Amino acid sequence: MLTLVFLFSVTVMNVMGVQTFNGNQVAMGETWREEFYSRLAQGKVLVAMLSERYFKSKACVLELRSALASDLYVIPLVFGGNIYE
């Protein structure tokens, strides 16, 4: 269910002209981390979908720390359980 909420939110933002990025948009053969940090440097807002699983991921925690250390606005969306269920 939460995956549907995420996909719907991204679709609405795109329709409104807001460029979004997530790991699914990284082309095969590219390094996800390099692409993410490149996009992070260009971004204005990070919408972080926080869950127990999110905080167990070293990569996710590093992304959030990087965003908080930059000039980005961080919008936290807090979910219970696994956001991919």
Secondary structure, 3 states (H helix, E strand, C coil): CHHHHHHHHHHHHHHCCCCCCCHHHCCCCCCHHHHHHHHHHHCCEEEEEECHHHHHCHHHHHHHHHHHHCCCEEEEEECCCCCCC
